[in-house]
Amino acid sequence: MSNLPLCRLALFSSGVGFFEHRGSVTGSAELSLPFHVDAINDALKSLVINDPAGSPVVSYPLEETLSRTLKSLSLDLRDSSVYDLLHNFRGAEIEILAPDSIRGRIIFVERRKEYVNSVNVNKDYLSLQTATGIKTICVDEISSFAFCDPQITADLNRALNLILQCRNNETRNIAIKLSGESERNVNLSYVIPTTLWKVSYRLDLSGEKPFLQGWAIIENDSDIDWENVELALVTGKPVSFIQKLYEIHKLSRPVIPLLIEGIAEAKMYDSGSANYSEKANKKTAAKFSELAMPGSMRSSDGFDALVCCEEAVGQFEEEDECDFAGGPKSGLVETADARAAGDQFEFKIKNSVNLARQQSAMLPLVEGEIKAEKILVLSKKRAIK
């Protein structure tokens, strides 16, 4: 697992940031991008990958991956004790050392109350079905045990690996698989929520000429370090929105019952006439019901079997979804330290920025002599008698 270094960053006063990673890869590679759980929706919405080899594959864990996957395995390590683990595997074959080697199938695990040095304590006992009969062993005397089923052992290793990967419940890793053979330059970018950058100004009037100095206050609350990053600060409030792409969505569909109950009534007409009496109709329905009873396949009084078919017609509604994606263009500021960009304004920090994760910094934004005149503001107060 490798990573592309962060090379360019633009922080917006609307609460989002544009991140661009760039680097060289050789052959097939797998990149890992850690995101805070609150940023995963924006990352999935805005992620752009440029690889000359093409066909990148992006994968990430589902929401509630740990609990869902542990439930799907043959064992659940959310149990808090050896007692719970062995109790849930009744019927499984294990081999224990206590201190001799014993092999058998778990019957049950029971908890007993015993008096030890006049103190009431709980002790767990394991009952095994062995080749020589049922044996009961105190769990405290077991130095080691192993499941004989290789599938249970494989699930145990997978569960441990999953717990290790999900040890931080606030972080989600997006894995990007790149397929290729030659060496090539790859870049990827995305927009995620960031803390607001702030400005603090100082006006010094102690010298011959007034001196103005402005500082930008930024925070790196991400899970990666900023090393030699080109930083641009954008003021203004463009439209920003969130789409919940990370959550699992399921549509509610209607349940159509099976057509196994009830029977259609047969209507009979008299001698080719369209007129029929209510009495004849009831008689016809009774005859048809008799014929339709299970095991009745006969025909009588000129009545033949009737097969009725109902056709269900569903409606499919198609919703047109309108989507758009936007972000800062390539090359924020190249020839000037600051410039207007529509209804926004951009500042580009001249030197590369280095800032470790979960750290803050003050960066010089503007400084120089200005034209100003010192004035005095007097407030006339009325004397209170």
N, C-alpha and C positions, 0 to 999 in steps of 0.2 A: 504494500500500500504506500503510494507516494503522494506528494502534494505539489501543486504549482504555486510558486510564491505570489503573494499579493503585490501588484505593481502600481495600481492606480486606484484612487478613492475620491469620491465626491460626496460631501455631506450636505444635505438640504435642510433648510430651516422648517420644512414640512414634516420632519421626523423620519425621513428615510435616507438611505445611503446607497450609492452605486459603487460596487466592488468589481474590479477586474483583475484576474489572475492570468499570468503569461509565463510560458517557459517552454523548454524543449523536452520531448519524450522520444524514446527509441523502441520500436516494436510495439507490442501490446502492453498496456499499462492500466492500472486501476488507481483512480484518485479518490480521496476522501475529503469531504467538506463537512465540518461540524457546524450545526446551526442550533440556536436556542429554539425551544419548542414554540415560542411565540413568533418566530421568524420563518418557520418552515413553510407556511402558506405562501408568503411573498417570494421565497426562494423557488418554490415550484412554479409560481406564476411567471417569473421573470428570467429564469435560468436560460442562458444562451451559450452554446458550445460551438467553437470553430476549430475543427480538426480536418486537415487536408485529406486524411485517410477516410473520413466519413463514418457514418453508422455508429455513433456512440450509444451506449446503453446506460440508462440511469435507473438505479434501484435504491430503495430506502425502506426502513421498517414501518410496518403498519402501526396505526395508533393502538396503544395498549398491547404492543407486541409481546412483552414479557408474560403477562397473565394469560393471554390467548394461546401462546405457544406452549407454555407450561401445562395448560389444560389439555392440549392435544397430545402431549407425550404420555408415556406409560407411568411416569412418576411425577409428582409435584413437589418441588423443593421449597414451596412456600410453607410446608409443615415446619414446625418449630423445634422438633425433637426427634431422636432416634425412635422413640416409642411410636410417634405418629407415622414415621416412614415405614417401619416394620408392620404396623397395624394395617396400613393401606395395601400391603403386599401379601396378604394372607393367601396361601396357595402357591406362592412362588418358592422356588428351590434356592437355598442359600448354603454357603459353607462358612462356618464360624471357627474361631480359635478361642477356647475358653477353659483352660489353656490348650486342651487337646483339640484336634480337628474333628468337627462334627458336621455332617452333611445331611440335610433333610428339608422338608417342605414346611413352611410356616402355617401353623394351625391358628394361633391367636397370640396376642400379647396382652397380658393382664397386669394391672397395677394393684399391689397389695400394701396394706398398712402394717408396719412392723415396729416393734419397740427395740430401739438400740440405745443402750446406756440410759434407760428410763426416758427416752425421747421418742415420740411418735414420728416415724418417717415413712415416705412412700418409696417402694422399690418395684421395678418393672421386671417381669419374668416372661421369657420367650418359650413357647411350646413348639417343638418340631416333631414331625412325623419322619422317623429315620428307618433304615433297613432293619434295625434291631428293636424297634418300638418307639413309643412317644417319650421324648426327653424334654425336661423343663430346665432352663438355664437362666440364672439371674443376668440381666442385661449389664449390670456393673462388672460382671466377671468376663464379659466378652472383650477381647483385645482387638479383634478385627473381624470383619465379615465381608463377603462378596456374593453378588447374585450370580447364579450359574447360567442364567439366560443372557446370551450376548446382546440381545435387543435392549434389555433393561440397562445394561452397562453402556451401550451406545447412547441411549436417551439420557442417561445420567451425565455423560460427558457433554452432550449437546446443551443440556439445561445449564450446566456450569459455565459453558462458553457464552450462553445468552445472558446469564446474570452478570458476567464480567463486562460484556458489551453495553448493557443497560444499567450499569451501576450509577450513572448520572441520569436521573429521570427528567432533567431539564434540557438535555442535549439529544439531538437527532443527527445521525450521520447519513449523508447522501453519498452513495458510491457511484462513481462514473467509470465505466469500463470503455477503454479506447482500444480498438483493434487496428493493427497495422504492422508493417515490417521495417520500414526505413525510419531514419531520424527526421523529425519534423517539429515545427513550432506550433504550439497549441495555446489557445486562449479561451477563457470562459468568463462570463460576467453574470451578475445578478443584482437585484435591488431588495434590500431587507430593512426592517425598522432599525433606527439608530437613535441615540440620545441627541437632543438639540444642542447644537453648538452655540456658544454665547460670545458676546463682545464686551470688552471693558476698555474705556478710554481714560486717559490722563491728560490734563492740560497744565503745563508747567509755565508759570508766569514770573518765575524768579530771575530769569536771565534777561538779556537785552531784547531778545525776540521771543514771543510765545512759542512754545514747543508742544506739539500734539503727539501722543503715542497711543496706539490702539493694539489690544491683544485679543486673540481668538482663544477661547477656552473650549477644548474638545475632550471627549472621553472615549476610550477604547473598551467598550463593554462586550466585545465579541470574544470568541474562543480561540482566536489566532493572534499572533503578534504582528504588529506593523513594522516592517523593516525596509528602509529605503523606499518609502511609498510616495508617489506623486499625489499631493493632496490639493483638492480644490474645495472651496467653501461657497455655497450658493445660498443667497438670501432671497426670500420670496416664498409664497405658499401656493404651489401648484396643486392640482386635484390629486388626492391620494386615496386609495380604497384597498380593501382586503377581500379576497375570495377564499372560502374555506375549502381548499383543494385537498388538504391532508386528511380531513375527516372522511370516514366511510359513510357514504350516502346510499340508501336503499329506497326504492319506490314502493309504495303500497299498491298492491294489485287486488282486484276483487276475487273472491272465491266463488267459482261456479260449481254448484252441486251436481253430482252424477245423476243422470236420468234413470234412476232405478226404482223410483217410487211412483205410484199412481199409474193410471192407464187411460188412454183416450177412449171416449165413448163413441161407439159406432151408431150411425143413424141410418135407418132403413126407410125406403120409400115403397108405397103400395102400388104394385103392378105398373111400374113406369111412371106413376104420378108423382108430382113434386109435393103433394100434400101427405102428411103423415101425422098420426095422432100421438099424443104424449104417452099413452099406454103402450103403443107399439115401440116407441123409442126406449122406454124403460125395459121392456122385454128384450129388446135387442142388446142393450147394455148388459143385462144379466147373463144372456147367452155368451156374449163375448168375454165377460169376466170368468165364466166357467171354463171356456176354452183356454184362457190365458193362465190358468192355474198351473203350477209346476207339475210336470208329469202328465199333463193332459195334452195330447197331440192329435186328438180325433176331430172329425168334422161331422156335424149333425144338423138336420133340418135345413140343409142348404147353406149353412154358415161355414165359411172358410176362414183360415187364420189371416189376420190382418197385422200388418207391420206398420207402425207409425214412426216417423222419424222427425225430430225437431232439429232445426239448424240454428246454431248460435252465431250471431254476427257481432263482432267486436269493433269498436272504433279505435283507431290509432290517432292520437293527437300529436302532432309534431310541433315542438316549440323552437322557434328561431332564437338562438342565443347570440347576442351581439357582444363581441369581445374586442379589446384593444390592449396593446402593451406599449409602454413608453419608457424612456430613460434618457439620460444625458448622452449626447452624441460624442463620438470619438474625438479626442483633442479638445479639452475644455477651454484652456487658455494657452496659446503658444507664443504670442508676441507681446502680450501685455500682462501686467500683474493683476489688473481688474478690468472688467468690461461689462457693459449692459447686455443682457440676454433676454430680449422681449420684456416681460414684466418682472424679470428677475435680475440679479446682479451677482457676478462671480468674482471670487478672490482666489488666486492661485498662489500657494506658498512657494517661494523661490527655491528653497532647499528641500531635499528629501526628508521625510519625517520618519522617525523611529519611536515607536510607542508600544510597550508591552501590553498584553491583555490585562483588563481590569485596572488600568492606570489612566490618569488624566494628565493633561499638559496644557501649558499656555504658549502660544506661538505668536510671534510678532506679525501683526497684520498691516499696520501703517505707522509711520513716524516721520516727523519733519517739522520744520518751522512754518508757521502760518502767520497770516496778517490778522492781528487782533488788537483791540484797544481796551485797556483796563478801565473800568468804570466803578463808581461807588453807588450803591443802592442804599438810600437812607429811609428809615421808617420813622415817621413822626408819631410819637405816643403821647396821649393826653395824660396829664398828671392826675392821679387819683387822690382826692382829698379825704 
